[in-house]
Each structure stands twice: as structure tokens, then as C-alpha cells.
Amino acid sequence: MRKEGQNMRKVKREVTIGNLTIGGHNPVAVQTMLNVRADDVAGNVAQAVRVAEAGCQIVRVSVPTLEDVRLIEAIKNAVDIPLVADIHFNHRIALACVDAGVDKIRLNPGNIGGEDHVKEVAAACKAKNIPIRIGVNAGSLEKEVLAKYGAPVPEALVESAMYHVSLLEKYDFDNIVISIKSSNVPRMMEAYRLLSERCDYPLHVGVTEAGTYRMGLIKSGMGIGGLLMEGIGDTLRVSLTDEPEKEVQAGFDILRAAGHAVGGPEIISCPTCGRTNIPVAKIADEVEQRLKGYKKPIKVAVMGCVVNGPGEAREADIGIAGGKDEALLFIRGEKIRILRGDIVGQLVDEIYKL
């Protein structure tokens, strides 16, 4: 049975990245990018382990020099999630990453020094079934494209992406993923809509340079979440000026909010009012912390009063509604009993019994 938000999914061709397949009817995958300096191998490895533990499904690392190719083996030895090498301009780095066992390459074929280089990279990736993600950003469009359109409008982004696609297709390479990002949310969304109509390659969606945590979440929630609701997107990244673990969590939260099945608890809580009898924010935060590591997809409600609480949270699997020094426990809309004392502990115990 499909959940709300999934019934309009635009089905793209399948692409395999290491041990993960995207596109088709596969779940949307959450990705992040390491932000440790490339010359700090130990730091990158440690951060890769942290994002993997946070549930990240694809991780990308910048490989700016040939010396930095050593990151590929080091990271792959530490985590078992697919690894993407982010490469600009130098096709030799791409070839070295392929030899090192990377799972996907992110580059723009038009920027690696001529068709001979494109042919060489395409052949190397095809031989090992390594996909290439073409990544077009509004801030780095080709001069010719900008001159034609006058600004990084959606049509310009799509033209740039399809140009890079054509360079790979010329050499019979179609193991492709595309991203087409902008920091302007309406522009980014329209670009993805146009691109989705133009091709059947899986799309990696995101708002680039979204900003710090607060504004980055808002813009990503609007842009990524909006596209997901339209059925567009096969992988996603929430780009935040913050730790990548937070990007991973935000990605899953956006997926959940868009109606996609996501493991782990979803905490819903009321905004509180003058009738509130319990410290809702404190309890909700504590429940969220106590349920870290809990894998079942479950909706937990923390409501401030018994007037509207059980009714407003009737879709929750379990929850509480506050009374004076007590809380009403309800499970799937049915009132069970009154909790007193350690309300959070008793609620968590009941959750683990479900």
C-alpha cells in the first residue's frame, strides 16, 4: 500500500551505486558530503563513520588532487555505504578513483579537458559499472549558456545538464545520475520539473548553498520536500553549513514529512497553550533522545492537555496528553490509563512493547 506523497512518483531508470540501487521503485536515498579537509585522512574516515552511524546511505568526498585519491581506500575500508568521489577539471583524478574502487564519480564531462578525456573516463567507468553523476549548479554555468539566457534560469540549467549528458552518451555511456541545483528555491524546483520531463535518468535533488542550519532547513524542506511531493527525486542531500550528520537527519525528516516510509520514531507535539499542564517541549525532547537507535517506523505524540490531545493525535501509534501532574496514555486512539511519576520512562516502556 502506497503512502501519501508516493503515488505520483516519476519512475526513472535504475542505477546501481556500490551495494545500493536507486531509481525505479527503490526508496529515495539520503546522501551527505564530508567537510573535513582532503589532506586529513583520519578526519575524513572518522566523519564517514559518524554519518554512516547516523543512517547516511551515500557519502561523497572531495578529491581535489591525485594525492587525495588515498581517501577512497581509507573510507571504503571504514564504512560499507557507497562512496562518491567529487572531481573537478582533472580526468586523471577520476581514473585514479576508479582504480581505487570508488562507487560513483561526480563530475561534469565538459570540464575535464576535451573529448579524449571524456571517452577515457566513460570507458573506465563502464568497465567497472561505475555511474557518473553530472552536477550542474546555477553558480557555475558555462559562459555560453549564461550569455544565451542572461541568467541561470531553469532553462539554462537544463540545457547545461543535457549538454554534459550528450558528451557521455556520445561514447555509449548512460549509467548517469543528474543534479541541477540552485540556491533559489523556485528556480531550482522548476529546473528539476523541466529536467524530469526531458530524460529518464535518476535525479539527485537538493538546494545548493542553502545556508546555515535554520534557513538551510527551511529552503531544503520547501525545495526538496516540494519536489518529493510531486514525485521527483531519487536521491537527496540537504546542504547545510553545519555538520553532515545533521544533513542526514534532516534528509530523513524531509522524506518522512513528504509521506515516504522512513524507519525510526516520528515525534509529534502540540505548540502548547494556556491549557497546557505538562512541559511538552522538555518531554518531547527527552522522548526523542531516549528513542535514539529505535528502528521501527512509529509516530509518538506528546500533547499538552486532554481537551484536544487524543483527538488531534489520533493518527499517532502511541502518545500522551497532559493532565495536572499526570498524563493520559493512549495507543492508536484508544485511552489506556493514567501515567504518574516517571511519565517519560513509562511512555518509552510502552513504545518498546508495541
Secondary structure, 3 states (H helix, E strand, C coil): CCCCCCCCCCCCCCEEECCEEECCCCCCEEEEECCCCCCCHHHHHHHHHHHHHCCCCEEEEECCCHHHHHHHHHHHHHCCCCEEEECCCCHHHHHHHHHHCCCEEECCHHHCCCHHHHHHHHHHHHHCCCCEEEEEEHHHCCHHHHHHHCCCCHHHHHHHHHHHHHHHHCCCCCCEEEEEECCCHHHHHHHHHHHHHHCCCCEEECCCCCCCHHHHHHHHHHHHHHHHHCCCCCEEECCCCCCHHHHHHHHHHHHHHCCCCCCCEEEEECCCCCCCCCCHHHHHHHHHHHCCCCCCCEEEEEECCCCCHHHHCCCCCEEEEEECCEEEEEECCEEEEEECCCHHHHHHHHHHHC
